[in-house]
């Protein structure tokens, strides 16, 4: 493997290890030392790829975001948009999806006190709201929505998704998959102006 690819692949592998640690113990659990130990590397080897924990956390967060984007991309049928499939693809239905959400939640804590992390969080949220708006615009089931209402509708759907997922992760007994799916369906019906 060429050195550049090996370097990038190693950074992603370390971000995966860090994501597992963050999901299990929060951002404070993903120290450079802990990541090195979990990956079977020396601390020096990890610092070769990341200048510090901050750089490691930023890549870990971005990697989780890209994993989520890949899931939503794969959820879309060929040649058209399906907003319900896009939102369902992000429900915590398996350990990988839940892990990515836990990374995102942990990043919130970092973003509160760090302007660079806050800007990253803001950018990712805005990008996803735009993605939802674009999907709504192209989904035949929502063709009746006026173009000037798409951004507001997308924000409402994003807020609903985050609320549903937060409850599902922290209160899974009250929020099984059927309840999550029903809540997404109800949120989509509200946006469409139809009875749930």
C-alpha positions in Angstrom: 0.0 0.0 0.0 1.4 3.4 -0.9 2.6 5.5 2.1 -0.1 8.2 1.6 -2.9 5.6 1.5 -1.4 3.7 4.4 -1.2 7.0 6.4 -4.9 7.8 5.7 -6.0 4.3 6.3 -4.2 4.2 9.7 -5.7 7.5 10.7 -9.2 6.1 9.9 -8.5 2.9 11.8 -7.4 5.0 14.8 -10.5 7.1 14.5 -12.6 3.9 14.6 -10.9 2.8 17.8 -11.4 6.3 19.3 -15.1 6.2 18.3 -15.5 2.9 20.1 -13.9 4.4 23.2 -16.0 7.5 23.0 -19.2 5.5 22.6 -18.4 3.5 25.7 -17.0 6.1 28.0 -17.4 9.6 26.5 -14.8 11.9 25.0 -12.6 11.8 28.1 -12.2 8.0 27.6 -10.5 8.5 24.2 -7.1 9.7 25.4 -4.1 9.2 23.1 -2.8 6.6 25.5 -6.1 4.7 25.6 -6.4 4.8 21.8 -2.9 3.5 21.4 -3.5 0.7 23.9 -6.8 -0.3 22.3 -5.2 -0.3 18.8 -2.1 -2.2 19.9 0.2 0.8 19.1 2.6 2.8 21.2 1.6 6.3 22.2 4.4 7.6 20.0 2.9 5.8 17.0 -0.5 7.4 17.6 1.1 10.9 17.9 2.7 10.3 14.6 -0.8 10.4 13.0 -2.4 13.0 15.4 -0.7 16.0 16.9 -2.9 15.7 20.0 -6.2 14.5 21.4 -8.0 17.5 19.8 -6.9 16.4 16.3 -7.9 12.8 17.1 -11.3 13.9 18.3 -12.0 16.1 15.3 -11.2 13.2 12.9 -13.3 10.8 15.0 -16.3 13.1 14.8 -15.8 13.7 11.0 -15.4 10.0 10.4 -18.7 9.3 12.3 -20.4 12.1 10.2 -19.1 10.5 6.9 -20.3 7.1 8.0 -23.8 8.5 8.6 -23.7 10.2 5.2 -22.7 6.9 3.5 -25.8 5.3 5.2 -28.1 8.0 4.1 -26.7 7.9 0.5 -27.2 4.2 0.4 -30.8 4.6 1.6 -31.9 6.5 -1.5 -33.5 4.7 -4.4 -32.0 5.2 -7.9 -33.2 8.3 -9.6 -35.4 9.8 -6.9 -35.5 10.9 -3.3 -37.1 9.2 -0.3 -37.1 11.4 2.8 -38.6 8.6 5.0 -35.7 6.2 4.0 -33.2 9.0 4.7 -34.4 9.5 8.2 -34.9 5.8 9.0 -31.3 5.1 7.9 -30.2 7.2 10.9 -32.3 5.5 13.6 -30.1 3.6 16.1 -31.0 0.2 14.8 -27.6 -1.4 15.1 -24.5 -0.8 17.2 -22.6 1.1 14.5 -25.3 3.7 14.1 -25.7 4.0 17.9 -21.9 4.4 18.2 -21.9 7.2 15.7 -24.7 9.0 17.5 -22.8 8.6 20.8 -19.7 10.2 19.2 -21.9 13.0 18.0 -23.4 13.5 21.5 -19.9 13.5 23.1 -18.8 16.1 20.6 -21.5 18.4 21.8 -19.8 18.6 25.2 -16.5 19.5 23.5 -18.2 22.1 21.2 -19.8 24.0 24.1 -16.4 25.3 25.2 -14.4 25.2 22.0 -15.2 27.6 19.1 -13.5 25.4 16.5 -15.5 22.4 17.5 -18.7 24.5 17.7 -18.1 25.7 14.2 -17.7 22.1 13.0 -20.9 21.1 14.8 -22.8 24.0 13.3 -21.5 23.2 9.8 -22.5 19.5 10.0 -26.0 20.4 11.3 -26.5 23.0 8.6 -25.3 20.6 5.9 -27.7 17.9 7.1 -30.6 20.3 7.2 -29.8 21.3 3.6 -29.6 17.6 2.7 -33.1 17.0 4.2 -34.5 20.0 2.4 -33.0 18.8 -0.9 -34.5 15.3 -0.3 -37.9 16.9 0.5 -37.8 18.9 -2.7 -37.1 15.8 -4.8 -39.4 13.3 -2.9 -42.7 12.9 -5.0 -44.6 12.4 -1.7 -43.8 16.0 -0.7 -44.2 17.7 -4.1 -47.0 19.9 -2.7 -44.6 21.7 -0.3 -43.8 25.2 -1.4 -40.1 25.8 -2.1 -40.0 28.6 0.5 -41.1 26.2 3.3 -38.5 23.5 2.6 -35.8 24.9 4.9 -38.2 25.3 7.8 -39.6 21.8 7.2 -36.1 20.3 7.1 -35.2 22.0 10.4 -38.3 20.5 12.0 -37.5 17.1 10.7 -33.9 17.3 11.9 -35.1 18.4 15.3 -37.6 15.5 15.4 -34.9 13.0 14.4 -32.4 14.2 17.1 -35.1 14.1 19.7 -36.2 10.6 18.7 -32.7 9.3 18.6 -31.7 10.9 21.9 -34.6 9.2 23.7 -34.0 5.9 21.9 -30.4 5.8 23.0 -30.9 6.9 26.6 -34.3 5.3 27.2 -34.3 2.3 24.9 -37.0 0.4 26.8 -39.5 3.2 26.1 -38.3 3.8 22.5 -38.0 0.5 20.7 -37.7 0.6 16.9 -41.5 0.5 16.4 -41.9 3.7 18.5 -39.0 5.4 16.6 -40.5 4.5 13.3 -43.9 5.7 14.3 -42.5 9.0 15.5 -40.7 9.6 12.2 -43.9 8.8 10.4 -45.8 11.3 12.5 -43.1 14.0 12.0 -43.3 13.5 8.2 -47.1 13.7 8.3 -46.9 17.0 10.2 -44.6 18.4 7.6 -46.9 17.2 4.8 -49.9 18.7 6.6 -51.6 15.3 6.8 -53.1 13.5 9.8 -50.6 11.1 11.4 
